[in-house]
Structure formats: C-alpha cells, structure tokens
C-alpha cells in the first residue's frame, strides 16, 4: 500500500512523519497547498505498527471537503468508499465495520466524545486545515488532548495546515515537534486593480470575470470569490446576461447548497466553467481545471454581540492569509493568474489573519458539551485559546436561563437531554418542549426554520399586508404548503429550495427528538397554536421584549437592549414578544436599537409556566418625577423585564427609605424641592459674612457636603416636595447651630438695623462686598458715624434715599457726607420735597420718618 501511493511533494516528508509519531504522540505538520497532505498522510499512517489496527479519525471544517477527501483517498487506496475509507457529515454517512479511516466534520467529533469519552478503537486523530480555527475544531483539539493526558496516553494527535504558525500549538500539545513538509505551487501571476471596486461588489466582480474570460490566454476554468450566497446569485445573473458566457457553465458553490450540488462543483465538466464561491473553496478542496482566480476581497464573518446574544453576519475585508489561500487555488495544477479587486497599496491594510471563531461567536453549544463532561467552569477548561470573558458569561447565563445548567454551572437533567440533540441549545430546548407535548414534528420544523435559510420570499406587498402572532408560525404554514406540492415550482411566497433543505433538517431533528413523546396525541386548534408559540419561547427565553408604549414600534428586551420592529416583521399588535431573529447591525430609531426581523407572541402566564425561576415579584420605593413624590409599587418582572406594576401605599418599614430617597432627589435641585424664600438666601449670606469676618465662632460652610449631611434629617417624615415646601428652612438652619453661634448670628449679623428715627431697617447682605442699608436720609439725622456689623468690624454701605425712595448718595463715611455733600444736596432737594425737613445742621436735627403737616 505504501508503495502504491502517488508521488506528491509531501511524500518526501512521510518517513519523518512516521518516525515522529512512532517515537512520540503529537505532531504539527505544515505544508503548502497542493502538497498532498490531506490525502497522502492519513493513508501513509494507516498501517503503522503503533496503530495496532485501530481507526484514524480525520477532521475537516466543511462537509464538502470531508466528502471529497474521503472519495479521493478511497480511490487511491483502491477500495470502494464506505469500506476501508469512509466519511460522516451532516445528513450523510458512509462507513462500515471494516472502516479504518473515517473523515468527519469537526462538530461530529465533539458529539462522539459525549458517548465515547475514551475514543475506544481510535489510534490517531488528525485535525486538518486547523488554521481555520472553527469553534468545534478548537473544542475538539482541547478535549482530545485531555483524553490523551488522562485516560489515553497511547492516542496520537496530528495537526495539519498550510498557513499555520506551529509554535502555539506545539506549546499546547507539548511535547510536540513541528515539521514543515515540502509543497509545490505553480507560479501565480498577481494582477491588482487600479482602485477599490466601489460599493457594488457584484457588478465589479462580474465585470472583472468577463474581462478575464475574454483575455485569459490560459483558457482554463475560473474560480470567483464572493462574500455570500446572495452576491453569488446576483453575480451569476450579471454574468448570464453576457454573450461571453454563452458556452460557459456558471457553477455556484456555498455552504447552504445541498451537499450533492456542492460536490458537483468540484467535478470536471466538458465546458469551460466559472465557479462562483464563498470562502468555502479557500482550502482543502481540489477543484480540477482552475487556472484563474478573481478575488473580490470580501467575506462575511459571523460575530456575536455579548450584550444581546444576537449574532450577525458582517461584511468584512478578507485577511492577507485568506488572500494567499485564494491565490493559491490558481496554481495547484499549473501556472495561474489571480485578479485582486483592490490596489496593491491597500493590501498592507488587510489584517494578517481572520479572528478565530472562539473570539466572535455564540459559545453556549460548546459550553453545554463541556457540561456533559462535568466541566462546571468553562474558564478553567484547558482551551487552546480561552474565549473572551464577556462571551463566556453570556453563554453560561443563557444556558442557565434555558434550564440546561443549575446555579452552580452543573448540567441539569434537562441540559443532559438537550446535549443529546445535534442542534444549538436554543433549538434543542424547543425540540424537547414540543416533543413532550406531542408536537415533535412541528418542533423540528420550527427548529429547522430557525437554523436554516429563510424560506419566505420577501415582497413589499406581503410585508405590509400580513399581520400574525408569529413570524415562525407564518413560515411553518409556508413549509407545510411546500410539502403539499412536493417542493415543486417557484412559489411567489416560498423559496422551494430553502424549504426542501428545511424539510430535510426537520426530518433528522424529528427523529432525534420524537422518541420523547411517542404516546402523546398532538393538540389541535387554539391549543396547537398556543403550544407552538410556547415552543418558540422555550428556545428564546432571554429575548423576551415588551412594547415601550401603546402603538409604539419600539420594544425593550430583557437585559435592557432597545429594539424596533422592522417593516418585514409580521407581528404588529402584540405587547409582549420573544425575538428569535434580530439584526443588531441595522438599528433604527432612538439610540443603538436592533431591528426585529422575526417575533413571536408571548403571554405573561407562559413565562411563569416555562421559566418559574426567572419570574419574581418585588416592591420598589422610588421617586416619581411627575408627582414630585416618593411612591411605592409592586412590580412583577421576568428576568429584569417589568411585566406589570401596581402602586401601593408606603409601608411603615419603608418610611426611612422614602425619606432618604427624597433627600437624594431634593439634593439635585434644592430651590425646586423647597420653598426657597429670599430670607433664606439672606441668612446664608449672613452666615458667610460672619464666618469670614469672625472665624472664632466656627460657623459651618453651607455647601454640598453640609446638605448631604443634614438633608436626610430635614426630610425625615416627608414624602414629597410639597411637604418639603412647608418646612421653614431658616428655622431648620438656625436650629443646627450652637447657642453661641445663634447669638452671634442674631447680634453680629442682624437681619435688621435700628436707625435714629426708631425704624428697624432690613440689611441687604451681598455675595461680595459689605451689607447695604437702604434708608431715607431724614431717618439718619443726628447719626455722625456709619453703622457697622460684626462687632464693628464691617462698615455698612449706606444707600441714602430721597423721600420718594430714590437713591441720592452711597457712602460708608456718613460724617464726610454730612460735612461735604449734604449742603449742595439740601439746596437741590428742598424745592422738590418742601414738606420734608432739610435742616442746615443734620448733626443736631431730629430724625424723622414722617412728613411735615401741609400748611393751611
């Protein structure tokens, strides 16, 4: 068998690979694309002595890669596929009792480990194309290493890649050498665009492909890279409009295609082909006849927002590593050419590599897998690369909300059943709930509709016409209609191809979940609809949202995130919904709101029925700005989402809390909270003058700190601003002084000052400067010196007024005024005010506040 293997660049490295895995347990192998490592290395190791007749498991990140590599190895081995060489992917398995080399997708390894934690009968696990760093690949490597280090020291691990830095993995698998195998790529000419392609990726890519089709002297097949299925379909339409493609086969290749159609894209054709693909064709796949690559430079990457749990596909520039992988596809079989639709000067701006899944996607599924292994703390698991802390916390919280984990993080009986279902935890929870109520088939339908491409054909007319209780139930009806017609035709409401895929997924899920309810009759009518709506809620308990106001399009979701209904959402009239599908990147309205694509009605009673541990009632004492008062309410909540509120009387044991809250609110705007009279402002100014001019009395500084200390006591017993406004602030302030301080305030900074006429005139204390005594001139006759306060330390600023109360003079030196300014003022004023005294000698004149009698 060893001698019959074809000679490929990797063949020279086979002896070293055999030696290292004979002497040790682990190896990291790197080799250029096209070296043959995927097909030659596993076959070369199959009959090694240390294998002892055991099986090799080789992991591939994609289904089509697993199928094509298994088929190629079977051909090289000279046996039929499914005998010595087999494969297992989603929906398809070809293995038998004699199978010794099994190619499978990465997620199937972690699922196998749940039932076979020792990997009995397996001698080697190969992780191919590990540079793609899928979440299941990372988990599978970590779990396999733990098996090796605990119960299977004889187990070998081989990690292979074309673009991998071996150092971190060698450190992780230590002791583990690395080996660089020989590879060969034919020369690939790189052609750069003069400028960026612009916003229309499809048009720019189609135009470039047509130019290459016309001018390509190599006359081989062409591989075109685009971000997603939508761009592929549009680009194919654009290409088909050109006469240049009349004799050319246009072949799509993306992960949402059925596996047989993906496989067809890899097979040679009698016509020249343009294969239009996502990044699924970057690695592993050998596509015969490719001599030209057209690279749009874009891809779609799934990312998770940990704050909402909403995953979104983002259109992003590819990495340098991806660009090199794509270019390499043109040089596998001969000299090639790659057209990059971006300038060479922009290439340095690309990231070096694509961030691994573990940094950007939902971790709930892998954490549930770990829980089945007894790992209650994912943070302490031996990851190759630990996930981000916020994403870990969000995943654990989701599993607890779903009921899969208890408060300590241990798996529950429900969680163990969920882990047996090959679906995301949300969908597994839905399947089990539906099966328990005799609706396994409908639950599987709903799970398939959520997990696969949307089957509804979106039209503006339909969006504005249909109003339902659930977007999922609407699609469930469409799926049943598509089944009835055998998925034939092109419905104006249904994507038949997507519906057929959903049906296929549903059949598998139904078979796995249906055993829980074999003897339960399915409900009908209104009960059926209720159970279907509950089924959706069972999978999305953390995405329950409540309408903010009647007739509003805005919702608040548990966790606090804002949402707004999209025009495409058919659920328009419900107050409470759960949101299976939302686009966090397409927010509209106020703030950073996510757009609700699909919603499903929820009744409050269902929350207590399905998730009693998440429903609670609590009392809350709070300040109501509209009432300007402290009120109490009883609030029923689900998680942190209010469901209903009732105003209740404040209980006796809440009075202290009420006063403290009132004090907090009053401190924000004291003048609004209290009736703040002018006398109180004057008292504060009197305090300040006395404090600055007579520090021996140690008057307090009335600032924010003073109010913080004393407001709770001032507010004690009050519940509203209205009650606070009945408080005499001056009395409250004075009462907090010592006896000595109160006497000093009363005597040294008096509110009123006696004058010779017998009047007690109010002093006007100033923020800056001395206090002002505004008094009619006639009331000061006989007063030779300006009055003073603070025990004579601060002269008063006297505003001398006319009999009509108008200012005549301002002075702090009354004697100087009488001697120098008064005579001239007397001559001027006597004519204007003849009935008022204007004596020549103000020092001896009798002060008065009265007017002289009119002469008869």
Helices and strands as residue ranges (DSSP letters): G 9-13, H 14-23, E 26-30, I 37-41, H 42-45, G 49-51, E 55-60, H 63-77, E 85-89, E 92-94, E 101-105, H 106-115, E 122-127, G 130-132, H 135-150, E 156-161, H 166-172, E 177-180, E 188-192, H 201-215, E 221-225, H 229-240, G 243-245, E 248-253, H 259-264, E 272-277, G 279-281, E 290-295, E 298-305, E 310-317, H 320-328, G 329-331, E 336-340, H 344-347, G 357-359, H 364-372, G 378-380, H 389-402, H 413-419, H 425-436, H 440-451, H 460-465, H 471-484, H 496-513, G 514-517, H 525-539, G 541-543, E 544-547, E 554-557, E 562-565, E 576-583, E 594-601, H 604-610, G 612-614, E 615-624, E 629-638, E 641-648, G 652-654, H 655-668, H 670-673, H 678-693, G 695-697, H 704-715, H 721-724, H 729-735, H 739-748, E 752-754, E 760-764, E 772-776, G 777-780, E 788-789, E 794-795, E 797-801, E 807-811, H 814-816, I 817-821, H 822-832
